[in-house]
Amino acid sequence: MVSDPDKVAESAADEQAEEEDKEIRFGPVTLGGAMRVNYIHGDYVVVGKAPQRGGNGGNVELDTFRINASLESGHLRGALEYRWYDGYNFLHTGWLGYEFDEAGQIQVGVTRVPFGPGPYGVSQSWFFDQHYYVGLSDDMDLGIKYLTEQGDWDLALAYFEGSEGNWKGASADSARYSYDVVRWRSAILDDGSVVPAIENGYSERSQVNGRVIRHFRNAKITTDLGLSVQRGRLRGRDADNGDHWAASVHMVNKVCGFTLASQLTRYKIDIGADNLLGTSELVPMGA
């Protein structure tokens, strides 16, 4: 056990240097990547053309392959990540930015939307929570974002011209990382049956975001208390335009090694019924 503060600092510096030695660097650019593979075995009976996961020892399947790069040169910052999933691939992150001395950072490109207490909201599991599936956490969009820390306050302001876009895949508009309102190639008849149709639906446009978080670091229970707001437009295809908005209060508390994350959100997606779904109560979302 190391008890000398100087030795503790020295040990930490050595560990950091060792980690940096493992990185692949080309001047100011750092390259990386990862691969995730799943082994899946099911004991259910295979019917028709369903995936064969039982009776033959199971399947080994590629889940994710990614490459990523980061840039740090003087005041310039940047990040890039591209991912391949089974059957489709997409840009996850791609932005360039400028780091001001004490006034924060600005990012331009495909970057994470500032909404909620952190990048993954209040989720503590692989399945995330409802915010993710309605596009309100871990959401990547195309725009410009400003981040700054002033004392115990964190502030984020952003404007997004659109979503991260559709990339390579078989779907009409869902070869992407995060959940967005999307276009699709289906319609709903009066009897409720779903049938193929021309591409229709909505795409996100002109979205603004603001988030403020206050840190209470010296309290017995350290607390991050925040407020997030979002508003944007929906451009209709074979449908009138719509809009959407969301507002949220969120808090993260930490004490004795335990973390409690809580969030209360109200959101609304406002569209008309003049679409091929024939209703204002349903909207296609995809990722």
Secondary structure, DSSP 8 states (H G I E B T S, - for coil): ----HHHHHHHHHHHHHHHHHHSEEETTEEEEEEEEEEEE---S---TTS---SSSS-EEEEEEEEEEEEEEETTEEEEEEEEEETTEEEEEEEEEEEE-SSS-EEEEEEEE---SSSTTTT--STT--HHHHTT-SS-EEEEEEEEEEETTEEEEEEEEEEES---BSSSSS--SSS-EE-EEEEEE-TTS-EEEEEEEEEEEEEEEEEEEEEEE-SSSSEEEEEEEEEEEEEEEESS--EEEEEEEEEEEEEETTEEEEEEEEEEEEE--S-STT--SS---EE-
